[in-house]
């Protein structure tokens, strides 16, 4: 395996400026065995890139070729299948799960240990290891994580390291100066040791000569540290002040939101109040007209008509949901109901008095129409009643029972009036018939009387009477 490792380093990874750190001989699980190698590598240039490379031996020769590579940062999980028993199977979770079977459990453990070290050093423990023995991980880092980054694990990871171009040039130049370096290695090593001692001595003298400068530098460093502490204190104070400002700004923002919500609510409440005031407010003049308006004068009747229409409009306002629960709305509705009842009672009483007065009207007596022998006309009474037509319509829409009772009262008194007039008419007709002696005149009077009977019959039909 060591020979294969060196061959892969020389033929595949060195041309790509990569170092091979670990290798495992694997085949895909569950398929026909086609062996290949999984290699853990790092680049020699900064920033370091860590990869897992799949290398396969060519079918036409003994050389190897690079088949596939994955970035270690794309590795999500390493599953060793069983932490308590020896099992050569393991899974690598990249963009999909790759299942492998190692040629031996030792090679698998060595490869997983190397992956774990690279994860600790370069990825800061990003990869998750499942079913991996804790003993294997402890053996990988015997002195803690800090040593894996800067200590002993560096030697394990860098077991193979080539000289760079500058180091090669320096060694070649030194060997050219010392011609015996190849033939007499001990003498060459001794000379190098002496030169190193001379350099160490020169370094010590240089350090001792610069002690004053070192002391000054240390003092400056102490002052710089003191300044750093002062700046840190100020930064902490500023951070506390900024935190306080942030809290105050959050409170102000919350207050602004609450104020905005309150303003919106007040605007909606104002709209509702304006709606109620505009459509459920009855003027004092209308209230006074409904309570005390003069129903016997034309001006008073007009004011009562306007007030009753305004009251009906207020009572029929379509309320929005929730309005009926408001105390002010309930009070207004109660007021409207009382005004309706009061005005309908006043109107009913007044019209009752008007009907009674018209029923006992003696202004047009039959004696005034003796010459023509006709029933008296009641057009003035009807004209007076026409002023109350709109009020009767309002009463019909609001107080149906009172309207029907008032209609019955009107029909009753007018029926009595017409009955009395018809009775008087027949009495006068009898007197005229008894006082007439001449036959010709009697014939003429009979014709007049027959025409009168026809008129009376029509009137009785209109008022639902029978003679």
C-alpha positions in Angstrom: 0.0 0.0 0.0 3.0 2.3 0.7 4.3 1.8 -2.9 0.8 2.6 -4.3 0.6 5.7 -2.2 3.9 7.0 -3.4 3.0 6.2 -7.0 -0.3 8.0 -6.7 1.5 11.0 -5.1 4.1 11.1 -7.9 1.8 10.5 -10.9 -1.5 12.1 -10.0 -1.3 14.5 -7.1 2.1 16.2 -7.4 1.3 17.6 -10.9 -1.9 19.2 -9.3 -0.1 20.7 -6.3 -1.8 18.3 -3.9 -0.6 16.1 -1.0 -1.9 12.6 -0.4 -2.7 12.1 3.3 -4.7 8.8 3.4 -5.8 6.1 1.0 -8.2 3.2 1.2 -8.8 0.3 -1.2 -12.6 0.1 -1.8 -15.3 -1.3 -4.0 -19.0 -0.3 -4.3 -21.3 -2.2 -2.0 -23.7 -4.7 -3.5 -22.1 -4.7 -7.0 -19.5 -6.7 -8.9 -16.2 -6.0 -7.3 -14.3 -3.3 -9.2 -11.6 -2.0 -6.9 -10.6 1.6 -6.7 -8.9 3.9 -4.2 -10.4 6.7 -2.2 -7.8 9.4 -1.4 -7.9 12.2 1.1 -5.8 15.1 -0.2 -5.0 18.8 0.6 -3.6 21.5 -1.7 -0.1 22.9 -1.2 -1.2 26.5 -1.9 -3.3 28.8 0.3 -6.1 28.7 0.9 -6.0 25.0 1.5 -8.7 22.9 -0.2 -9.5 19.5 1.1 -10.8 16.8 -1.2 -11.8 13.2 -1.4 -10.6 11.8 -4.7 -11.6 8.5 -6.4 -8.7 7.0 -8.3 -9.1 3.9 -10.6 -6.5 1.8 -12.2 -6.6 1.9 -16.0 -7.8 -1.2 -17.8 -5.1 -0.9 -20.5 -2.0 -0.6 -18.3 -0.5 -0.2 -14.9 -1.0 3.5 -14.5 -3.8 5.2 -12.5 -6.2 7.9 -13.5 -8.3 10.4 -11.5 -12.0 9.5 -11.9 -14.0 11.8 -9.6 -13.3 14.3 -6.8 -15.6 15.8 -4.0 -14.9 18.8 -1.9 -14.8 17.8 1.8 -17.0 20.8 2.7 -19.8 19.1 0.7 -19.5 16.0 2.9 -22.5 16.0 5.3 -22.1 12.6 7.1 -19.7 9.7 7.5 -21.5 6.5 8.6 -19.2 3.7 9.8 -22.2 1.3 10.1 -21.1 -0.4 13.4 -19.0 1.1 16.2 -18.7 -2.1 18.2 -17.9 -4.7 15.6 -15.4 -4.9 12.8 -17.2 -4.0 9.6 -15.4 -2.9 6.4 -18.6 -1.1 5.1 -19.0 2.7 5.4 -21.1 5.4 3.7 -20.1 8.9 2.6 -23.1 11.4 2.3 -22.3 14.0 -0.4 -25.0 15.2 -2.8 -26.1 11.6 -2.6 -25.1 8.6 -0.5 -22.1 6.6 -1.7 -21.8 3.1 -0.1 -18.3 1.5 0.0 -16.7 -1.7 1.2 -13.0 -1.4 2.2 -10.5 -4.2 1.7 -9.9 -4.2 5.5 -11.4 -2.7 8.6 -8.0 -1.2 9.5 -7.8 0.7 6.2 -11.4 2.0 6.7 -10.6 3.1 10.3 -7.4 4.8 9.2 -9.2 6.7 6.4 -12.1 7.7 8.6 -9.6 8.9 11.2 -7.9 11.1 8.6 -11.2 12.5 7.5 -12.1 13.3 11.1 -8.7 15.1 11.6 -9.2 17.2 8.4 -12.7 18.0 9.6 -11.4 19.2 12.9 -8.6 21.3 11.4 -10.2 22.9 8.3 -14.0 22.6 8.5 -14.4 23.3 12.2 -16.4 20.1 12.9 -18.9 20.6 10.1 -19.0 16.9 9.1 -21.2 14.5 11.3 -19.7 11.1 12.2 -22.2 8.3 12.8 -21.5 4.8 14.3 -17.8 5.7 14.7 -16.1 4.4 17.8 -15.2 7.1 20.3 -12.0 5.2 21.0 -10.9 5.7 17.4 -11.5 9.4 17.6 -9.7 9.7 21.0 -6.7 7.9 19.5 -6.7 10.4 16.6 -6.4 13.3 19.0 -4.8 12.2 22.3 -4.2 15.7 23.7 -7.3 17.6 22.7 -8.5 19.6 19.7 -6.0 22.3 20.1 -3.1 19.9 19.3 -5.0 18.7 16.2 -4.8 22.2 14.9 -1.3 23.2 15.8 0.5 20.2 17.4 1.2 16.5 16.9 -1.4 15.8 14.3 0.4 18.1 11.9 3.1 15.4 11.6 0.5 12.7 11.0 -1.1 14.7 8.3 2.2 15.8 6.7 3.9 12.4 6.6 4.9 13.2 3.0 6.1 16.6 2.2 8.2 17.7 -0.8 10.8 20.5 -0.9 9.7 23.6 -2.6 11.8 25.2 -5.4 13.6 27.7 -3.1 14.6 25.0 -0.6 16.0 22.9 -3.4 18.0 25.8 -4.7 19.5 26.6 -1.3 20.5 22.9 -0.8 22.1 22.7 -4.2 24.0 26.0 -3.6 25.3 24.7 -0.3 26.4 21.4 -1.8 28.2 23.2 -4.6 30.2 25.2 -2.0 31.1 22.0 -0.1 32.4 19.7 -2.7 32.9 16.9 -0.2 29.2 17.0 0.9 28.4 13.9 -1.1 31.6 11.9 -0.4 32.0 12.9 3.3 28.5 13.5 4.8 29.8 13.6 8.4 32.2 16.4 7.6 29.5 18.3 5.8 27.1 17.8 8.8 29.8 19.0 11.2 30.5 22.1 9.2 26.8 22.9 9.1 26.6 22.4 12.9 29.5 24.9 13.5 27.9 27.5 11.2 24.6 27.0 13.1 26.4 27.6 16.4 28.0 30.7 15.0 24.6 32.0 13.9 23.0 31.2 17.3 25.8 33.1 19.0 25.2 36.1 16.7 21.5 36.0 17.4 22.1 35.9 21.2 24.5 38.9 21.0 22.0 40.8 18.8 19.2 40.1 21.3 21.4 41.3 24.2 22.4 44.4 22.3 18.8 45.2 21.6 17.6 44.7 25.2 16.9 48.4 25.6 14.8 48.5 22.4 13.0 45.3 23.7 12.2 47.0 27.0 10.9 50.1 25.1 8.9 47.8 22.9 7.5 45.9 25.9 6.6 49.3 27.5 4.9 50.4 24.3 3.0 47.0 24.3 1.9 47.6 27.9 0.7 51.0 27.0 -1.1 49.7 23.9 -2.8 47.0 26.0 -3.8 49.7 28.5 -5.3 51.7 25.7 -7.0 48.6 24.3 -8.6 48.1 27.8 -9.7 51.7 27.8 -11.2 51.5 24.3 -12.9 48.2 25.3 -14.4 49.9 28.3 -15.6 52.8 26.1 -17.0 50.3 23.5 -18.9 48.5 26.3 -20.3 51.8 27.5 -21.3 52.8 23.9 -22.8 49.3 23.4 -24.9 49.8 26.6 -26.0 53.2 25.4 -26.9 51.8 22.0 -28.8 49.0 23.6 -30.7 51.5 25.7 -31.4 53.6 22.5 -32.6 50.5 20.7 -35.0 49.6 23.5 -36.3 53.2 23.5 -36.8 53.1 19.7 -38.6 49.8 20.0 -40.9 51.3 22.7 -41.5 54.4 20.4 -42.2 52.1 17.5 -44.7 50.1 19.6 -46.3 53.4 20.8 -46.5 54.6 17.2 -48.3 51.4 16.2 -50.7 51.8 19.1 -51.3 55.4 18.2 -51.9 54.5 14.6 -54.4 51.8 15.6 -56.1 54.3 18.0 -56.4 56.9 15.2 -57.9 54.3 12.9 -60.4 53.3 15.5 -61.2 56.9 16.3 -61.8 57.6 12.6 -64.1 54.6 12.3 -65.9 55.6 15.5 -66.3 59.1 14.1 -67.8 57.8 10.9 -70.3 55.7 12.9 -71.2 58.7 15.1 -71.7 60.9 12.1 -73.9 58.3 10.5 -76.1 58.1 13.6 -76.2 61.8 14.0 -77.1 62.4 10.4 -79.8 59.8 10.1 -81.2 59.4 13.7 -81.3 63.1 14.8 -84.7 64.8 14.9 -84.7 68.6 15.1 -86.3 70.4 18.1 -88.7 72.1 15.7 -90.0 68.7 14.5 -90.3 67.4 18.0 -92.3 70.5 19.0 -94.5 70.1 16.0 -95.2 66.5 16.9 -95.9 67.3 20.5 -97.7 70.6 20.3 -98.4 71.4 16.6 -101.6 73.1 15.7 -103.7 70.6 13.7 -106.5 73.1 12.9 -104.5 75.6 10.8 -102.9 75.1 7.4 -99.4 76.2 8.7 -99.6 73.9 11.7 -100.8 71.0 9.5 -97.8 71.5 7.1 -95.4 71.6 10.0 -96.9 68.3 11.4 -96.6 66.7 8.0 -92.9 67.6 7.6 -92.3 66.4 11.2 -94.1 63.1 10.8 -92.2 62.4 7.5 -88.9 63.1 9.3 -89.9 60.9 12.2 -90.8 58.1 9.9 -87.4 58.4 8.1 -85.5 58.3 11.3 -87.4 55.2 12.5 -86.8 53.4 9.2 -83.0 54.0 9.1 -81.2 50.7 8.3 -78.9 50.3 11.3 -75.5 48.6 10.9 -74.5 45.6 12.9 -74.0 46.4 16.5 -75.8 49.8 16.5 -78.8 48.3 18.2 -76.7 47.6 21.3 -75.7 51.2 21.8 -77.4 53.0 24.7 -77.8 56.2 22.7 -79.5 54.4 19.8 -81.8 52.6 22.2 -82.7 56.0 23.8 -83.4 57.6 20.3 -85.5 54.7 19.3 -87.5 55.0 22.5 -87.9 58.7 21.9 -89.1 58.1 18.4 -91.6 55.5 19.6 -93.0 57.9 22.2 -93.2 60.7 19.6 -95.0 58.4 17.2 -97.5 57.3 19.9 -98.1 60.9 21.1 -98.6 62.3 17.7 -100.8 59.5 16.5 -102.9 59.9 19.6 -103.2 63.7 19.1 -104.0 63.2 15.4 -106.6 60.6 16.1 -108.3 62.7 18.8 -108.3 65.8 16.6 -109.8 64.0 13.6 -112.3 62.3 15.8 -113.5 65.8 16.9 -113.5 66.9 13.2 -115.6 63.9 12.2 -118.0 64.4 15.1 -118.4 68.1 14.3 -119.0 67.3 10.6 -121.5 64.6 11.6 -123.5 67.1 13.5 -123.1 69.9 11.0 -126.4 72.0 10.7 -125.1 74.6 8.3 -126.8 73.1 5.3 -130.4 72.2 6.2 -132.9 70.9 3.8 -135.2 73.9 4.2 -132.6 75.9 2.3 -133.1 73.6 -0.7 -136.9 73.4 -0.6 -137.4 75.1 -3.9 -135.1 72.7 -5.8 -135.9 69.7 -3.5 -132.2 68.5 -3.6 -129.9 67.1 -1.0 -127.3 69.5 0.5 -123.7 69.3 -0.8 -120.7 68.7 1.5 -117.8 69.9 -0.7 -116.5 72.3 1.9 -116.2 69.5 4.5 -114.4 67.3 2.0 -112.0 70.2 1.1 -111.2 70.6 4.8 -110.4 66.9 5.2 -108.1 66.9 2.2 -105.5 68.8 4.3 -105.1 65.7 6.4 -104.5 63.2 3.5 -100.7 62.9 4.1 -101.2 62.6 7.8 -103.7 59.8 7.3 -101.2 58.1 5.0 -98.6 58.4 7.7 -101.0 57.0 10.3 -101.8 54.1 8.0 -98.1 53.2 7.7 -97.2 53.6 11.4 -100.5 52.9 13.4 -102.7 50.6 11.3 -105.2 49.9 14.1 -105.7 53.6 14.9 -106.1 54.3 11.1 -108.8 51.7 10.8 -110.6 52.9 13.9 -110.5 56.4 12.6 -111.9 55.3 9.2 -114.7 53.5 11.0 -115.5 56.7 13.0 -115.6 58.7 9.8 -117.9 56.3 8.1 -120.2 56.1 11.2 -120.7 59.9 11.6 -121.0 60.5 7.8 -123.6 57.7 7.6 -125.6 59.3 10.4 -125.4 62.7 8.6 -126.7 61.3 5.3 -129.4 59.2 7.0 -130.7 62.4 8.7 -130.6 64.4 5.5 -132.4 61.7 3.6 -135.0 61.4 6.3 -135.6 65.1 6.2 -135.8 65.0 2.5 -138.6 62.5 2.5 -140.4 64.6 5.1 -140.3 67.6 2.9 -141.3 65.6 -0.1 -144.5 64.4 1.8 -145.4 68.0 2.8 -145.0 69.1 -0.8 -147.1 66.2 -2.1 -149.9 66.9 0.5 -150.0 70.7 -0.4 -150.3 70.2 -4.2 -153.9 70.3 -5.5 -153.5 70.5 -9.3 -152.9 67.3 -11.3 -150.6 68.9 -13.7 -148.4 70.3 -11.0 -148.6 66.9 -9.3 -147.4 65.2 -12.4 -144.6 67.7 -12.7 -143.7 67.2 -9.0 -143.9 63.4 -9.5 -141.3 63.6 -12.2 -139.0 65.7 -10.0 -139.5 63.2 -7.1 -138.7 60.2 -9.3 -135.5 61.9 -10.4 -134.7 62.6 -6.8 -135.2 58.9 -5.8 -132.8 57.9 -8.6 -130.2 60.3 -7.1 -130.8 59.1 -3.6 -130.4 55.5 -4.7 -127.1 56.3 -6.3 -125.9 58.0 -3.1 -127.0 55.1 -1.0 -125.1 52.6 -3.2 -122.0 54.7 -2.9 -122.2 54.8 0.9 -123.4 51.2 1.1 -126.9 52.0 2.3 -130.3 50.5 1.3 -133.5 52.3 1.2 
